[in-house]
Amino acid sequence: MPKVTSKPTAEGFASNARLVRDCLNGREDAWRALIDRFKNLIFSIPLKYGIAAEDAAEIFQSVCLSLLSELDKIRDPQALPAWLIQVTVRRCANWLREQRQFLGTEEEEFESHLDQKSRELSASQVREIELEQVLREAQDGLSPQCRRLIEMLFYESPARPYEEVAAELGLATGSIGFTRQKCLEYLRKNLERAGFLRR
């Protein structure tokens, strides 16, 4: 049987509190790890608003600058995802308001449209964004081998044949099913630790 480990990477293992503390102590690697942990969370929000990727990148940079300037004021690092969602939603709303003048939309009509979109985002999509982040962090706690296997089997479309997966990971084709099962078991345990699944 192949040996499957779930030893977390340094980035995946570090808690939000530790990353924030290390950032405040001037560690550049901690800042990179913090941004890497939350980049998909931040970037997904403008895309859910229908904002183009190029403009979403500007919003992402703006949110990162806010995070850098406000980091020392964040009291509960575990609430960082919720704080980032709130800040990013505000940035998106401001960006949409700025676009109103180019679209020639009446103020009242635009505000009604914006309020409706904000309600939709806060009601259903914010929860979806939070759940996506929990899953990303649970995957960060897996070994590089397990993370890559899960990406190839569940995130790529179409999913790769076991032969290709085995070749890339340096495993025997017949061991992929076992390795997949073990990796999903480790992922489930990480989700349980995060409070996402019941034991």
Buried (B, 14 or more C-beta within 10 A) or exposed (E): EBEBEBEBBEBBEBEBEEBBBBBEEEBEEBBEBBBEBBBEBBBBBBBBBEBEEEBBEBBBEBBBEBBEEEBEEBEEBEEBBBBBBEBBBEBBBEBBEEEBEEEEBEEEEBEEEBEEBBEEBEEEBBEEBBEBBBBBBBBBBBBEBBBBBBEBBEEEEEEBEBEBBBEEBEBEEEBBEBBBEBBBEBBBBBBEEBEBBEE
